[in-house]
Every structure is written in C-alpha cells, then in structure tokens.
C-alpha cells in the first residue's frame, strides 16, 4: 500500500477529531470514539475526446500538479450535485472557452490521482465531444496549452494517467 493511500494518511476522525480512527477493512476506517465509518470510494471524473475533423485528437498540457507540463485530455472532476455531462461541459468551458454541440459516452477506467501526497481514486469516464467550434479556443484554468495530434505524433510516455493513456489508445484503435 502506497504511503499516499487514505488508509495510511488519515489518522484522525473527521467528525470528532479522535485519534482512534483505525482501519476497519480493505477500504474503510472507523472511529473508536464516535463510531463514524469512512469508506474510501472512487470520485467521478470526465475526459473529452475532441477532434479537429481530420482524425487528430486534442490533448492539453497540464498547468498544475500533479504532472505539470504533461499531456492530458481536457476534463476534470465532477462536482457534487452535477451530472457527468454538465461537468464535462463546465470543464471544457473553464479550460478552453469551448461550447459543445453533443456528447457521447465512450468508456470508463479506474485511476489514482495523487494530490498533496494523498491518493484520490477516480473512475474516469471518456466522452466523444462535438464542439460548436474549435476556432478561437484559449487555454485557461489549469491548462497551459492544447494541440491536435495524429496518432504517430504522440509520445505516450508524456501521458502519465493510465486511464487517459488508455482512452487515447482506444480512440485511435477505432
């Protein structure tokens, strides 16, 4: 188990502050004082597969840690009380100023996102996105740049997230 895993990191009950917050199974912790039971579940995240109309796929350059400067698909975490579709539309607008015509669910994959030395487990869901336009997009929020890539232009070592790498591979297989 990695030192970033929640079972290794979380030492105090988030409800009462007790230090009797102990492992209670493969994916949970339980407080010995107040009885609070915390389960380590996956967070939802979305990723966009956007093309330029010529078979090239948009990849963005991350502007934040983890993996600053590495390649990614546009997208991000789903906020509470938000659908997958709403989250992806929001992320695309925040990151690129992109508005969407349509979204089509493609597939999902598990991932581990390490942030602030803490593992956040995710289920990443990829959507094929048809934007209103790819003209005048502007990298904003947590991305530095974007570019459309042909399959032979991608160095897969520059895509650190296993789920994202798999989405890109699957995209070019179809």
Secondary structure, DSSP 4 states (H G I P E B T S, - for coil): --TTSHHHH--S-TTT--S-EEEEETTEEEETTT--EEE--PEEEEEEEEB-SSSPEEEEEE-SSSSTT-EE-SEEEPPTT--HHHHHHHHHHHHH---EEEEEEEEEEEEEEEETTEEEEEEEEEEEEEES--TT----TTEEEEEEE-GGG--GGG---HHHHHHHHHHHH-
